[in-house]
Amino acid sequence: MQSQFPALARYNAWANRRIYDACAALSDSAYRQDRGAFFGSIHRTLDHVLLVDRLWFGRIAGEPFPVASPAQQLYECRSELRAAREDQDGKIVAAVDAIPSGRLDQDLEYVTLEGGKRRTRLSLVLSEIFNHQTHHRGQVHLMLTQAGLKVPDLDLIEYLYPSG
């Protein structure tokens, strides 16, 4: 059976572009406004997603990405964050494409942020990565809607079968 992860990696990049495009319509103050989300603002939420992607893909590559806290901020500059997101999405697609299908059922050994050692099947790690992205993109989608923007559909099925 063919893995769904290459399609999810491409969907992920598509959905991120749509979210960042929608964010471009906000003033900087509205973009950085604390909206009561777990990470406060849209910027901080998007920054967190990038941080966690780098953390997980560093673990997968055997090149740990140093993280002090899940709330650690990588980028203050909005345009730098977007450029880093686009770069990371390209790396995610390439990394997922390079995973041999037999590797998906093998465990990934890694160290948690608290210093504990853990083993998780790689297919579950990838599921966690894409689920985490979707979770926080949903939060950003809501924050953008609350800011008065018409935000594009981010459903996977819309990516697979674009309307119009």
N, C-alpha and C positions, 0 to 999 in steps of 0.2 A: 504494500500500500504506500502511496506517495504521501509525504509529509505535507501538512497544511501550513507549516511555518514559513516557507518562502512567500506564500501569498499573504500571510499575516504581516510579514516584514514590509512588504510593498504597500499593503493597506495602511499600516502604521505610518509610513512616510507620507502617504496621501492625506490621511486625516490630520497629521501634524501641520502640513502645508495649509490646509483649510483653516485650522484654528489660528495659526500665525497670521494668515491673510486677514481673518476677521479682526484679530487684535490690532492690526495696522490702522483700523478706523478709530481707535480710541486715542484720546489725548494721553500724554504721559502720566498725568495725575490720575486719570480714571483707570489706566492700566495698572498703576501701582497702589491704588486705593485698597485699604483693608476691607475685604468684603465678607469677613467672618468664616472663610474657608479654613481648612486645616493649616494651610501655609499662608493664610491671610489674603494676599493679592494674587492677581493673575500672574504677574511676573514671577513671584516666589514659587507659585505652583508649577509653572512651566520649567523653572530652574531646577526644582526638586526632581521632576521627571527625568531631565537630562542627567542629573547626578546619579540617580538610581540606575539608569541605563548604562552609564559608564562603570558603575560598581559591578553590575551583573556581567557585562561583556568583558570586563577586565578579569573577572573570576573564570569565565569560560575560556578566555585566551591564556590563562595562567599568568597574567600580568596584572596583579591587584591594583585597583585604583584607590588611592588613599582617601578615606572618608572619615571625618571626625564625628559627624552626626547627619542624620537624614535631613536636617534643616540647614545644613551647611550651604551657603550660597556660592555658586560658581561664577556668575556673571552679574554685574550691576548694569551694564550697558545692554539695552534692549536689542539693538542690531547685532551685537556680538553674540547674544544668546541665540538669536534666530540663526545666525551663520553656524554656530556650534551645533544647533539642533539638526540643521540640514546635513552637516558633515557626519554627525553621529548616525542619522538615518541611513546615509549611504553605507557607512560601516556596518550597520545592523544587517542590511540587505546582503552585503558581501559575506559577512560572517555566517549568517544563516544558510546562505547558498552553499557555503563550503563545508557544512556539517554533513558527514556521511550518514545515511539513514540508520545504519547499525549503531551509531554513537548515541542516538536519541534515547535508547533504552538503557544506556549506561549511566552510572552515577557521576555527578560532579561533586568533587570534594572541595570545600571552601571554608573560610573562617568568617564567622558572623561579625557584625560590628561590635558585639560585646566580647569577642575573642574566643567564642566557642567553635568547635569543629563540627561540621555538618556534611552530610552526604544526601544529595537529592537527585533523582533521575533527571537527566538533562531535558527531556520533553516537558517535565513539570516546571523546571526552571524557565524554559521559554514561555510556557503558558502563563507563569507568574509575571514575566516581563511584559507581555502583551496585555494581560489583564490589568496590570498596574497602570500602564499607559492609558488604557480605555477608561479606567476609574477616574484618573485625574483630568483627562480631557473632558469627561462628562462634567466635572466640577467647573472647569474653565468655560465650557459651553453654557452652563447655567449662569455663571458670573457675567458672561458677555450678554446673555439674554436680559439679565437684570439691569445691565447698563444701557438697555434700550436698542441693542443691535439685533438685526435679523441674521442669525447664525446658520451656516449651511448644515445640511444633513451629514452626519458622520457615520451612518450605518454601513456595516460591511457590505450589505446587499446593494447599497447605492454605489459603492466602489466597484463591485463586480458587474453591475448592470446600470451604468449611469443613465439617468433620464434625460430626455431632450437632447 
